[in-house]
């Protein structure tokens, strides 16, 4: 729902920015994928190493096949970089931190 709310705003922005996401849970990952889809480079900082490994292996923790294909595409194209290392956020121009209970 939150991603649908942000989608018109996201689609109006030009791609190419480096965006840092704090957390890659359900809502944040869906939103990060929207930004990747229009050409932004997203670094996702996540404390859960299993979640980072799942995303880095081009898999998605999200429940449908579309999400698996989308995560895989963006990781392979280096538009989505899941990490547990805060150093990756230094290059970001914009930071996104959404509450977990949206």
C-alpha positions as CSV (number, residue, x, y, z in Angstrom):
1,X,0.0,0.0,0.0
2,X,2.7,2.5,0.9
3,X,4.7,1.7,-2.3
4,X,1.5,2.4,-4.3
5,X,1.2,5.7,-2.6
6,X,4.8,6.6,-3.4
7,X,4.8,5.2,-7.0
8,X,3.5,8.4,-8.7
9,X,6.1,10.5,-6.9
10,X,8.9,8.0,-7.7
11,X,7.9,7.9,-11.3
12,X,8.4,11.7,-11.6
13,X,12.0,11.5,-10.5
14,X,14.9,10.9,-12.9
15,X,17.0,7.9,-12.5
16,X,20.7,7.9,-11.6
17,X,20.7,9.0,-7.9
18,X,22.3,6.9,-5.2
19,X,19.7,6.1,-2.6
20,X,20.3,4.4,0.7
21,X,17.6,2.4,2.4
22,X,17.8,1.6,6.1
23,X,16.2,-1.9,6.3
24,X,15.1,-4.2,3.5
25,X,11.9,-5.6,5.0
26,X,8.7,-6.0,3.1
27,X,7.7,-2.3,2.6
28,X,11.2,-1.0,2.2
29,X,12.3,-3.6,-0.3
30,X,9.2,-3.1,-2.4
31,X,9.9,0.7,-2.4
32,X,13.6,0.2,-3.2
33,X,12.6,-1.9,-6.2
34,X,10.4,0.9,-7.5
35,X,13.4,3.2,-7.3
36,X,15.7,0.6,-9.0
37,X,13.1,0.3,-11.7
38,X,13.5,3.8,-12.9
39,X,17.3,3.7,-12.8
40,X,18.3,4.7,-9.3
41,X,21.2,2.8,-7.6
42,X,20.0,1.5,-4.2
43,X,22.1,0.4,-1.3
44,X,20.0,-1.4,1.3
45,X,21.5,-1.6,4.8
46,X,20.0,-4.5,6.7
47,X,21.1,-6.0,10.1
48,X,19.6,-9.4,9.3
49,X,22.4,-11.2,7.5
50,X,20.0,-13.9,6.2
51,X,17.9,-11.3,4.5
52,X,21.0,-9.7,2.9
53,X,22.1,-13.2,1.7
54,X,18.7,-13.9,0.3
55,X,18.6,-10.7,-1.7
56,X,22.3,-10.9,-2.7
57,X,21.6,-14.4,-4.1
58,X,19.1,-12.8,-6.4
59,X,16.2,-14.1,-4.5
60,X,13.4,-12.3,-2.8
61,X,11.9,-12.7,0.7
62,X,8.7,-11.4,-0.8
63,X,5.9,-13.9,-1.5
64,X,5.4,-13.8,-5.3
65,X,7.4,-14.8,-8.4
66,X,7.4,-11.2,-9.8
67,X,9.3,-10.0,-6.8
68,X,11.9,-12.8,-7.2
69,X,12.5,-11.9,-10.9
70,X,12.6,-8.2,-10.0
71,X,15.2,-8.6,-7.2
72,X,17.3,-10.9,-9.4
73,X,17.3,-8.4,-12.3
74,X,18.3,-5.4,-10.1
75,X,21.0,-7.3,-8.2
76,X,22.5,-8.6,-11.4
77,X,22.4,-5.1,-13.0
78,X,24.0,-3.7,-9.8
79,X,21.1,-1.4,-9.2
80,X,20.3,-3.1,-5.8
81,X,23.1,-3.7,-3.4
82,X,22.0,-5.3,-0.1
83,X,24.6,-5.1,2.6
84,X,25.2,-5.2,6.4
85,X,28.1,-2.7,6.0
86,X,27.4,1.0,6.7
87,X,30.3,2.1,4.5
88,X,28.2,1.5,1.4
89,X,25.9,4.3,2.5
90,X,28.6,6.9,2.3
91,X,28.1,7.4,-1.4
92,X,24.3,7.9,-1.2
93,X,22.7,11.2,-1.9
94,X,19.3,10.4,-0.4
95,X,18.4,8.2,2.6
96,X,15.1,6.4,3.2
97,X,14.0,5.0,6.5
98,X,10.4,3.9,6.8
99,X,8.7,2.7,9.9
100,X,8.1,-1.0,10.1
101,X,4.4,-0.8,10.8
102,X,3.2,1.2,7.8
